[in-house]
Amino acid sequence: QVQLVESGGGSVQAGGSLRLSCAASGRTSSRDVMAWFHQAPGKEREFVAAITWGSGSTYYADSVKGRFTISRDNAKNTVYLQMNSLKPEDTAVYYCARSITYGYKFDSPTFYDYWGQGTQVTVSS
């Protein structure tokens, strides 16, 4: 059974940093894609970043380019999201997601087969 467990959320002032972790259980494949999405109250779930499990190719939403970095540790089956220069508008629940379906719609929530429970990130001004 696949499980994704996020950790690392919290509260920080604008300009600060946080690192989120997502530990994946179950078998992984080089074709898997792991991603982070966030969802603010009253808004739809939005793409933040994605990484391919095999090659490590990365993809980012324009709003986080240059500030956030997604990475993976294959040995630990863990994906990270390093968030720097945080802004109040980054405040949201952050979800880890995993796709085992071959394709390229990395920025679409429907592309992903499994989701974590979410972790809250709050950035104060």
N, C-alpha and C positions, 0 to 999 in steps of 0.2 A: 504494500500500500504506500502511495506517495504522500509524503507530508512535507510542508514547508513551514518553518518556524522562524519568524522574524524577531530581532532584538535590536536594541540600540537607540530607540527613540527617546525623546525627552524634550525639555524646554531649554531654549538658548536665546541669547540676545542677537539682534541683527548684526551681521558681520561675523558671527561665530561659526563653529563647525560641529558636525555630528557624523558618526559612521554607523550605518545600518548593516546588519548581518542577516543572512537568510540561509539556514541550514536545511539541506534537502535530504530526505531519506529515500530509500529505494534505489533501484538501478538507474544509472544515467547513461546517456548515449552521446556521442560526439555531435549528433544532429539536434540535440536539445537546444532550446533557447531559454535563457533566464532573463527576467526583466523586473523592473520596478515601475509601479504606477502610484499615483497619489489621488486622493479624493477629499476635497474640501466640503464642508457642510453645504448642502443644497446644490452641489455641482456634480457633474459626471466624473467618472473615473478617467484620469488622464495619464498618458504615457510619459515616463520620465527618462528611462534608459533601458537598453537591452544589451545582452552579450551572448554570443554563440559559444556553446560549451566546448566544442572541438577546437576551433581556430582562435577563439577569443576576440573575434571582431566585435566592435562596439558601435552603438547607435544612441543618439541623444536627442531629446526634445530641444528645440531652439532656446527655450527659456532657461535651460540649465547648462548649456554648452559653456565650457571654460570654468564652471564652478563645481560641477559634480563629476565624479569619476566612478564608473562601474568596473568591478574586477571579479575574478573568481579564483578559488583555490580548489583545483580538481581533487587533490588528495583528501581534502576535508569536505568535499561536496558542499561548499559554501560560496555564496555570492555576497559581495559587499557593495555598498554605495557610500562613497566618501562625499560628504556635502560640505562645501566651503562657501564663505561669503553668503551665508544664509540671509534671506529676506523675509519680511513678514508674509509676503504672498506665497512662500513655500510651506506655510502652515497647512497641514492636512494629515490624514491617515495614510501611511505609506504601506503598500502591499507588494509582496514578492509574488512572482508568477512564473510558471514553467510550462513550456510548450514541448510536446513530444511529437507534434505534427509537422511534417515537412512543409515549408512555405516561407514567405517573406513579409507577411503583414505584421512586422514586429511592433508597430505602434497601435495595434488594435486589440482591445481586451478580448475579443472573440477568438483571437488566435491562440489563446492560452488555455491549457487543460486543467491546471491546478493552481490554487491560490493559497497564500498564507492568511493568517487571521488579522493581520494589520498591526502597525505600531504607530502611535501618535507622535508627530513632530510639531512643536509649537515654537514659533519665532516671534519674539516681542520686539517692538521698536524702541 
